Amino acid sequence: MHALPCLLGSPRSTARASNNDTQHVTNAIIHTHPIYTYILSLHCNPCLSLTVAYCSAMENPGSFGAGCRLLLALLVIAFARPCHSSLYHLPPPVMIYHAGAVLDGAVPVSVLYYGAFSPHQKAIVADFLLSLSPRGRQPQHHGFGAPGPAPAPSVARWWETVDRYVRKADRDPPRVLLASQVHDEACSLGKTLSRLQVERLAVRLGVAPGGVAVVLTAADVAVEGQCSSACGAHGASAPGGAAHVWVGNAAVQCPGRCAWPFHPAEGAAYGARHAPGRRGRGGETLRAPNGDVGVDGMLVNLAAMLAGAVTNPYGHGFFQGDPGAPVEVAAACPGVYGRGAYPGYPGAVRLDTVTGAGYNVVGRNGRKYLVPALVDPDNYSCIIMS
């Protein structure tokens, strides 16, 4: 089972993704000449970077060092331009196809709500799933309110990147169909679950091969590894069978780990609480677009897990790195939700004019969501919904 690490998209996880060797060089420059930190932070010009590195490397600058500083000042005036991203830009995350199966064509998705979920929370999830592949279909009734007008296409546009990956494997693009929704409010297996028990719950849904069984656990249900190592996971009981996805509501247990940027990130460096929409030691936070930090956070992770389940259902699809801990299409751009994202800042996203909530896509019934950036299958850049 492939897990979605805790703090995927949070300030700490993004910082850990840095290239160690390059980061060490950058740190050395900053520690040697702190005044150059300002120049490095505000200006993204290769000439400047090289000049700073050269001047900073000098052990005894002397008069020649003064010349370097003068040259830097001239370069700042002549070539400086604002830098709206991080100090160090990661190389493009290359997604390799390992010649295995992907999910294609009709992909039926069944959802099990394990524990207490309100009708509003279920509607948030259902509207998202119904928004992924709406083309050529009429709005569908799903039991949580009447369907609205034809949805804006932005959720489907986000999913089109997943379509492109499946096409690269010479398969038909996936069409997500919400097949069924099942409720287990009594928590038939208890409120502390192992990963094996989560798989057993997924099997109960009876999803056909090529489909996805989604198990969503409520805020008071603890799952093995939740918070300590994962916010969600996907896998398959057997190659060629149905894939399964698990995501937990982290509103009570670890919102700072699995619901950022709707809650300040946890950790010594980002521990302070502050009002949504403001910067602080927990990084910049956003108001949840559907007014529910736990479920809106679940949707971020559910979106990432579904993208991974379709493009790498059995462990031999699209990913980079070790097959035992693959970095998949939605995990290679951690913490990126809008332009200019950097550790602790999710990027410039849209803000609801009434609530001030942050979002980057719109789905069925006009519902707003925040979804992670996916890696472009052609040039490996992070595709940001804007």
Phi, psi and omega in degrees: 000132181267126186259150172267110187301150171299147179068018170296116182093353178271168182303320186289319182293323180294321179295322181292339183283355184294151174289122189298313184297312180296321180296323179296319179298314180299315179299321181297318179298314182295320181290328180287317182226085183303329183296335181283347177302321180299316181295315180297324184284327187262346186229131181246076180230125183304322180297318178297314184299316180295320181294318178299316180298317182294313182293322183289334183285346182287126181283323181231081185303315182056214181290328180292326176296323177297323177297321177300316182296322177295318179298319178300316181299318179295320180295320179300317181292319188277322191239358186294142172217152183298144176248118185255021178225203189280170180297317181241127179269123178293148175293156181303134180280104184286123177265117183261136176269123184262022172067016178266182183285151170234166177272129185222170180063214178291123180242093178290134180240125174246142185241133172249118174268108184260109184105194186275118173230132179283161175305322178298316180295319178295324179294323177301314181292311183299317180297325178295311182297321179288347181269348186290318183228065186274352187294133178079008180232151174278156175306138185253144174284140180226013172087359182236048181111155182289144178293146181267198178292171180308129185290151172299148190277008190290326175295316178297324178296321176299317182290339179301334176295321175296318176306317183296322176297315181295322177296325178296337175271011179062039177237162178290143181299146182285141175241108183284127179238125177282101188278316183199160174227128184237147184238132175232070184292335181281354180055070187300335179255013181092179183255011171231112188245142169273167177297325178297321178293325176298319177296321177298321177296320179296320180297325179304332183288343176064037181286137180288157175307140183091356177255184182227127174261120183252124176249118178249124182257142184288171186297333182262014177253127180261131178244141180310123179086350180296135181078312183286327182220347184204153173253346180185171181201160173218157180187199179206141180291329180207146177303132180088352180271193177289142173276158175226149182231137172236137173218137181252150174280116187260014186303326183261317189281316184200062180298331179287346178260320188242003179233012171294140013263023177271356179213144178304139181292145179280164178122160184299323185277344185227037190273345186284140176273149176203166184294143177304143179088004180236157177275153178189188182292345176269015185080172179282133178250162179238154171287140181292131187295336178249016176072016183223101184303317183295309184284323176297323174294321176301320182295324176301312182287324178297318178301316180295318181292322178295318178300319178290321181294327180281319185270346179210061188290327187240013174092004181228030180261233181262123174189171173236155177090201184289131177302334179284340177216066187289146171261113188262183192297334180259359182253353185274353177237061187296135175077009183257113178236342180209174182292142178082014181296144173208170185308119181096352180228118185287351182103171181280111180245172177287150177239131177298131185291339181264310186265340185078009182288150180266138178203165176225356174219159177237139182238204183301146181060022180071015183285141185257145181219160170247122181238151182285155174292141176253155180279130178295127183289349182259312182247000175063021172277168177273119180276117184255127176283128182225000000 
